[in-house]
């Protein structure tokens, strides 16, 4: 028997065992007391130690131009709702295996390019059996181990924000998951002190658009829509 077949069979057995456990303890008890809570929605940390300039200090737009690289402390993943015997359970998967860069024009007001790469094979939830299905059958990570986002339209601000101030923008780009590329729009928040930046956001997706079939095993079903989420730290090159 092939290794991939063993993985899928093992995942199926574990999912059935999970279903039996849910049936015994009750879906609401499972959700509230057994399953790990969903990760928080990505948000700017407001960590003043990371952005040491006093709030309100002016940023020089020209000093923002150049390449910014994704650095340690970054993560990305997904958020989706499951229905366990009629009870909603929110599931989040996360990985810190994120790489990428942002290129800002010399004016400091236009994001000209952005490339992000996520190692989807390393995304994990609180349930290894769910992760096995996610990697093996849903996303086929042996064939497509990475997901990418590429900015397709420049994003321009009217003026440079003050240090530490949050800026909200929409970023149009191409999202590639499981080898399929679709045009998407990410809602993004950014704040910076001129040397370090925080970038958080989410992208709503329909799994079918990427050829991903949401599982339905009777006792548990996954909603057809979800979110790709990211919480990044970037530093000037």
C-alpha positions as CSV (number, residue, x, y, z in Angstrom):
1,X,0.0,0.0,0.0
2,X,1.3,3.4,-0.9
3,X,2.3,5.8,1.9
4,X,-0.2,8.4,0.7
5,X,-3.0,5.9,0.9
6,X,-2.0,4.9,4.4
7,X,-2.0,8.6,5.4
8,X,-5.5,9.1,4.0
9,X,-6.9,5.9,5.6
10,X,-5.4,6.9,8.9
11,X,-6.9,10.4,8.7
12,X,-10.3,8.9,7.9
13,X,-10.1,6.5,10.9
14,X,-9.1,9.4,13.2
15,X,-11.9,11.6,11.9
16,X,-14.4,8.8,12.5
17,X,-13.0,8.5,16.0
18,X,-13.4,12.2,16.5
19,X,-17.0,12.0,15.4
20,X,-17.6,9.2,17.9
21,X,-16.2,11.4,20.7
22,X,-18.3,14.3,19.6
23,X,-21.4,12.1,19.6
24,X,-20.6,10.9,23.2
25,X,-19.7,14.3,24.9
26,X,-22.0,16.5,22.7
27,X,-20.9,19.0,20.1
28,X,-21.3,22.1,22.3
29,X,-19.2,20.6,25.1
30,X,-16.6,19.5,22.5
31,X,-16.5,23.1,21.2
32,X,-16.4,24.9,24.5
33,X,-14.2,22.6,26.6
34,X,-12.3,20.1,24.5
35,X,-11.4,21.7,21.2
36,X,-8.6,24.3,21.2
37,X,-10.0,27.8,20.9
38,X,-9.6,29.5,17.5
39,X,-6.6,31.8,17.1
40,X,-7.4,35.5,17.4
41,X,-8.2,37.4,14.2
42,X,-5.0,39.1,13.0
43,X,-4.6,42.5,14.6
44,X,-1.9,45.1,15.0
45,X,-0.1,44.5,18.3
46,X,0.3,48.1,19.5
47,X,3.6,46.9,20.9
48,X,5.4,50.1,21.7
49,X,8.7,48.3,22.3
50,X,8.6,47.3,18.6
51,X,7.9,50.8,17.3
52,X,9.9,53.0,19.7
53,X,9.1,56.4,18.1
54,X,6.6,58.4,20.0
55,X,3.1,58.3,18.6
56,X,2.5,61.2,16.3
57,X,6.1,61.7,15.2
58,X,6.2,62.5,11.5
59,X,7.6,59.9,9.1
60,X,9.7,61.1,6.2
61,X,8.0,59.5,3.1
62,X,11.3,59.4,1.2
63,X,12.9,57.3,4.0
64,X,10.2,54.6,3.5
65,X,11.2,53.8,-0.1
66,X,13.0,50.5,-0.9
67,X,12.6,46.8,-0.1
68,X,11.1,45.5,3.1
69,X,11.6,41.8,3.9
70,X,9.3,39.6,6.0
71,X,11.0,38.9,9.3
72,X,10.7,36.7,12.4
73,X,7.5,36.7,14.3
74,X,5.4,36.5,11.1
75,X,2.6,33.9,10.6
76,X,-0.1,33.0,8.2
77,X,-2.9,30.4,7.8
78,X,-6.6,30.0,7.5
79,X,-9.9,30.4,9.3
80,X,-12.9,28.3,8.5
81,X,-16.2,27.2,10.3
82,X,-17.0,23.6,10.8
83,X,-20.5,22.3,11.7
84,X,-20.4,19.4,14.2
85,X,-23.9,17.9,14.5
86,X,-25.5,21.4,14.1
87,X,-22.9,23.2,16.3
88,X,-20.6,25.8,14.8
89,X,-16.9,25.4,15.6
90,X,-14.3,27.9,14.2
91,X,-11.0,26.3,13.2
92,X,-7.8,28.1,12.6
93,X,-4.5,26.8,11.2
94,X,-1.2,28.6,11.5
95,X,2.4,28.4,10.4
96,X,5.4,30.7,10.9
97,X,7.0,29.4,7.7
98,X,6.3,32.7,5.8
99,X,8.7,34.5,3.4
100,X,8.3,37.5,1.2
101,X,9.1,41.2,0.4
102,X,7.4,44.5,-0.2
103,X,8.8,47.2,-2.5
104,X,7.9,50.8,-1.8
105,X,8.5,53.6,-4.4
106,X,11.1,56.3,-3.8
107,X,8.2,58.7,-2.9
108,X,7.4,56.4,0.1
109,X,3.7,56.6,-0.7
110,X,3.2,53.7,-3.2
111,X,3.5,50.0,-2.6
112,X,4.8,48.9,-6.0
113,X,5.3,45.2,-5.5
114,X,4.6,42.5,-2.9
115,X,5.4,38.8,-3.0
116,X,4.5,36.4,-0.1
117,X,5.1,32.7,0.1
118,X,3.6,30.4,2.7
119,X,4.6,26.8,3.4
120,X,1.1,25.3,3.5
121,X,2.5,21.9,4.3
122,X,3.5,23.2,7.8
123,X,0.1,24.8,8.6
124,X,-1.2,23.1,11.8
125,X,-4.4,23.1,13.9
126,X,-5.1,21.4,17.2
127,X,-6.0,18.1,15.4
128,X,-3.3,16.1,13.6
129,X,-6.0,14.1,11.8
130,X,-7.5,17.3,10.4
131,X,-4.1,18.4,9.3
132,X,-3.4,15.1,7.5
133,X,-6.6,15.5,5.5
134,X,-5.8,19.2,4.8
135,X,-2.3,18.4,3.5
136,X,-3.0,15.1,1.8
137,X,-6.5,15.3,0.2
138,X,-7.6,18.9,0.3
139,X,-4.4,20.8,-0.8
140,X,-2.2,18.0,-2.1
141,X,0.8,19.6,-0.5
142,X,3.1,16.9,-1.9
143,X,2.4,18.5,-5.3
144,X,1.8,22.1,-4.2
145,X,3.7,22.7,-0.9
146,X,3.4,26.5,-1.1
147,X,0.8,29.2,-1.5
148,X,1.7,32.6,-2.8
149,X,0.3,36.1,-3.1
150,X,1.5,38.6,-5.7
151,X,0.4,42.2,-5.7
152,X,-1.1,43.1,-9.2
153,X,-2.0,46.8,-8.7
154,X,0.1,49.5,-6.9
155,X,-1.4,50.8,-3.6
156,X,-0.9,54.5,-3.1
157,X,-1.5,56.6,0.0
158,X,-2.4,60.3,-0.1
159,X,0.1,61.1,2.5
160,X,2.6,59.4,4.8
161,X,1.1,58.4,8.2
162,X,2.5,59.5,11.5
163,X,4.8,56.9,13.3
164,X,2.7,54.2,14.9
165,X,-0.5,55.2,13.2
166,X,-2.5,52.4,11.5
167,X,-3.3,52.7,7.8
168,X,-6.0,50.6,6.2
169,X,-5.9,49.7,2.5
170,X,-7.2,47.3,-0.1
171,X,-4.5,45.3,-2.0
172,X,-5.5,43.5,-5.3
173,X,-3.4,40.5,-6.2
174,X,-3.1,36.9,-7.4
175,X,-3.5,34.2,-4.8
176,X,-2.3,30.7,-5.7
177,X,-3.4,27.7,-3.6
178,X,-3.1,24.1,-4.6
179,X,-1.7,25.1,-8.0
180,X,-4.7,27.3,-8.9
181,X,-4.4,31.1,-9.2
182,X,-7.3,33.5,-8.6
183,X,-7.6,37.3,-8.4
184,X,-8.4,38.4,-4.9
185,X,-8.5,41.5,-2.7
186,X,-6.9,41.6,0.7
187,X,-7.9,44.1,3.4
188,X,-4.7,45.2,5.1
189,X,-3.7,47.3,8.0
190,X,-0.1,48.6,8.4
191,X,1.8,50.6,10.9
192,X,5.5,51.5,11.0
193,X,8.2,53.6,12.6
194,X,10.2,53.8,9.4
195,X,12.5,50.8,10.1
196,X,10.0,48.1,11.2
197,X,6.5,47.5,10.0
198,X,3.5,45.4,11.1
199,X,1.1,44.2,8.4
200,X,-2.1,42.3,9.2
201,X,-5.0,41.3,7.0
202,X,-7.3,38.6,5.6
203,X,-8.5,37.4,2.2
204,X,-12.0,35.9,1.8
205,X,-12.0,32.8,-0.4
206,X,-14.3,30.1,-1.7
207,X,-12.5,26.8,-1.5
208,X,-14.1,25.5,-4.7
209,X,-12.4,28.4,-6.6
210,X,-9.1,26.7,-5.9
211,X,-10.3,23.1,-6.7
212,X,-10.4,22.4,-2.9
213,X,-13.4,20.3,-1.8
214,X,-14.6,21.0,1.7
215,X,-15.1,17.7,3.4
216,X,-18.6,16.5,4.6
217,X,-18.6,13.3,6.7
218,X,-22.1,13.6,7.9
219,X,-21.3,14.4,11.6
220,X,-18.9,17.1,10.5
221,X,-19.0,19.4,7.5
222,X,-16.8,22.3,6.6
223,X,-18.3,25.6,5.3
224,X,-17.4,26.2,1.6
225,X,-16.0,29.7,2.4
226,X,-13.2,30.8,4.6
227,X,-10.3,33.2,5.1
228,X,-6.6,33.3,4.4
229,X,-5.1,35.3,7.3
230,X,-1.7,36.8,7.9
231,X,0.1,38.7,10.6
232,X,3.5,39.9,9.4
233,X,6.5,41.8,10.6
234,X,8.8,43.4,8.0
235,X,12.1,45.2,8.2
236,X,14.0,47.4,5.8
237,X,16.6,45.7,3.7
